[in-house]
């Protein structure tokens, strides 16, 4: 019987759709990894820019493969295609515009290898603007208490496959991502696996995740999908129902802030009002609602200033 290799193969999957501005940098961050037993599968999801040409220029490295969708299939279906075409014992995913720190794969693979009860290991990450200037940081949850970590993941969810490494044997099928979802497929998979397995966290921020300004229409679509996913989460983990009010307070705060940044004051005011109903004594609730009453240009500027202050004072947090 063959023994398992000291360094299990990690299959890295990048779905790419019109990612020409960033994909080269994402690939370079993989080539810089200190963990070397990997394969990279990039799936071009019907791009109309120069993504394919850029990816093709990197195929001199035989560890990199390019697959193509004849038409745009969406991110969940594209990631599932990558899973089906991969060989690794462990699976990692990288969004086309994100980058990894050089030790990311090494540290995650070591955790999965050391603890067979872990299905997923997630890392911390920096949130950045498109130029990779850091704007905030996520440092994971305390995985020594799985129930508490699940509570935190429910109240303040992190939704990014770029921070995840998954043990293939934990997956129920070769199409693990819910193809009916367009943005919350990563989080939904994480919460499904958490029913049967442990989730590990590495607090070090080993990913830089670019945040791009989104339009109000796209934000509305994401909000509807998020609400749907969280109803399913409560069916998967009934004990989380006791924290629904906390979750709603965090949800309304975050989404109202995003609507303000996108310029949709009416939607922001509606959600700020709901937040006020849950946290009527909260200074953050009143401040947020007041900002939605200002003229649009002033409101947009005001929320930017408030978020800078909040980052230093912890004013804009779930419990305030």
N, C-alpha and C positions, 0 to 999 in steps of 0.2 A: 504493500500500500504506500502510495506517495504521501510524504508528509507535506503539510501546508508550508508555503514559503514564509521566511522570516518577515518579509515585507509584502503583505497581500496586495494584489493588483487593485488599484483604484480607478474606476471608470469615471471620467469627468465629462459632463454633458453641458454644452452651451447651445441654447436655442437662439438663433439670430434672425432678426427681421429689421432690415434697414439700419443696421448697426455699424455702418462704415466709419462713423466718426470715433467709435470706441473699441471695436472688436480687436484691433491690433494690440491695444494696451492690455485687454483681458487675456489674450493669448500669451503675451510676454510675461504676465504675472504667474502663469502656469509653468512656463519654461524656467522660471526662476525658483521653483519650489525645491526645498532641500530633500523632500521625499521624491524619489525618482521612478518608482514602479507604478506608472500610470499610463493610461491611454486617454486620448482626448477625442471626443466625437462632437463635431460641430454640425448642427442641422440648420441649413439656410431655409427659412420658412417663406419662400417666395419673395425675397427682397427685390426691390427695384432700384436700389442704389449700387454702390461699388463694393458691397459687402463680400460678394463671391470672389471678386478679384483679389481683395485683401487676404481672405482666408486661403485662397489657392496659392498665394505667394509664400505661405508658411508650411505648405505640404511637403517641403523637402525633409521635414522631420517625420520619420515613418511612424511615430507614435500618434500622429494627428490624422484623423479621417474627416472627410467632408461628405455629408449626406444632404440631399436636396428634396424639398417638397415642391411639387409642380405648381401648387397654389398655396396661398396662406391658410394654414390649418389652425393657427392659434397656439398659445404657449403650452397649454397642458398636453394637447395631442402631440406636439413636437417633442416635448420632454419624454413622453411615453415611447415615442419612436426611438429616441436615444437609448432608453432603458432596454428595449427589445434588441437593439443592435450592440449592446455592450457585453463585456465578459467579466468584469471585475467582481470581486467578493464584496467590495464596498463601492458605493455610488456617491459622487459629489456633483453639484450643479453650480454653474456660474452664469449669472445674467450677463448679457453682452456688454453692458456698460459698467460693470463692477470690476474690482481688482482684489486680489488676495495678497496677504503678507506671505513672505517666503516660507514660513514654518507652519502654515495652516494645515496642509495635508498630513504632515508628520505628526503633529499634535493630536489631530482627530483620529488618525489611524491607530495611534498608540492607545488612546482611550477605548476604542472599539475592540481592539485586540485584547486589552487587559480585562475587560468586563463583558463576558458573553451575554449578560442580561440586558445590555444597552442595545436599542434598535437604531437610535439616532444620537449623534453628538453635534451640538450647535456651538458656534463660537460667538463672541461679542463682535460688534462692528461699529465703525464710524459712519455716520450719515454725513454726506458731503453735498456741496453744490456741484453743478456740471464740471467745474474746473478742479474738482477734488479738494476744495477747501473744506475743512471739517466744520460741521455745524452743530452736531450733537453726537452722543455715544450711547450704545447699548452694551451692557456688560453681563448679560445673561441672568439666569435665576439660580437660586441655591438648590442644586439637585440632590443634596443629602436628605431632603424631605420632598418626595415626589408629589404629594398632594398639595403642599404649599407652592411648589414650583408650577403645578398645573393651574392653581388659582391665579398666580401672577400672570401666567401666559394667557389666561382667559380675560383678566381685567385689562391688562396692557399688552395686547398681542403684538408679536413681531412676525411679519409675513415676508420671508425672503428665503428662497432656496439656496442662495449664495453662501449662507452660513451653515448649511446642513451637510452632514455625511451620514449615509444610511447603510445599514447592513442589508445586503440583498436578501438574505434568507428570511428577513422579517416581513418582506412584502408578500401580500396575498396573491398578486398577479404581476404580469409583465407590463401592466398599464396602471400603475399605482395612482397617478394623478387624475382627479375628477375632471373629465373633459367637458362637463357642463359649466365649469367655472372659467372665468377669464382673468382673475387676478388673485383670488384667495385659495387657489389649489394647493399651494405650499403649506399654508396653515391648516387647511382641512385634512391633508395627509398626516401632518404632525399630530393632530388631535385624534385621528383614527388609530394611529400606531400607539398612542399613549394609553389606549384602553388595555392593551396586552403587554406592553413593554415599557421599560424605563427609558427616559430621555436624559442625556448628559449635557452639561454645559461647560464650556471653557470660557472664562470671563475675559480673557485677552481679546481686544478688538482686532481680529485678523482679516477683516473684510472692510473695504471702503465701498459704500453703496451710494451711488449718485441719486439725488432726488431732483427730478425735473418738474418745472411748473406745469400743472395740468389744468385743463379747462373745466368749467363748471359742469358741463354735460358729462364728461368722463367721470368726474367726481361723484355725480349722482348715480351713475351705473355702478361704480365701485361700492358706494354706500348701500345700495339695494342688495348687492351680492354679499356684502359683509353681514348685513342683518340676517339674510337667509342662512349663511354658514353658521352663525352663532345660535340660531334656533336648533340646528342639527347638533351642535356641540353640547347643548344641554341634554339632548337625548342620549348622547354618548356618555356623558359624565353628569348624572343627575345631581350629585352633591354640589355642583357649581351653581345651582339655582339660588342658593342662599346669598350669592355674591352678585346677583343680577343688577341690583341697584348701583353697586360700585362700578360694574362694567358699563352700565348705561351712562353714568356720570362721566366716565372717561371717554366713552364713545362720542357723546354730544359735545364735550369740550374740544376733542380733537377735530371732529368733522366741522364744527362751527368755525373753528380757527382756519381750517383749510378753505372753507367757502369764503371767508373774509379775504384770504390771500388771493383767491381767484376772482374776487370782485362781485360775487353773488350775495348781496347783503340780505335779500329776502330769505334765501335758504339758511344763511348764517343766523338770522334773527329767529327763525323757527326752531332751530336746534338749540340756540342759546336759551330760548324760552323753556324748552324741555329740560335743559340742564338746571335752570333756575328752579324749576319745580321739584327737582331731586335734591338740590343743594341750595335752599333759599337763604341760608346764612353765610354762604361762601362769597368772599370778596371777589374771587375769580369769576364766579357766575355773574355777579352784578357788573363787573368791569367788562366782561365779554358782551353782555346784553347791551350795555351803554354804547359800546363801540359800533354795534350794528345799527344804531340810530343815527350815526354820523353820515355826512355825505361820503360817497364812495372813495374819492381820492384821499380824504382825511382818514377814513376808516382803514384803508389799506396801509397807510403810513403808521397809524396808531398801533395796529396789531403787530407790525414789524418791531416797533419800539418796545411794546409790551413783552414780546417773546424774548428779546435780548435781556430785558430786566428779569424776566421769569427764569431764564437759564442761570442767572446768578443768585436769585433769591428763593427758588423753588416755589414761587407763588402759583404758577399755573400747573399744579399737579392734581392728581385724581382726588385727593382728600381735601383740597382747598377750594 
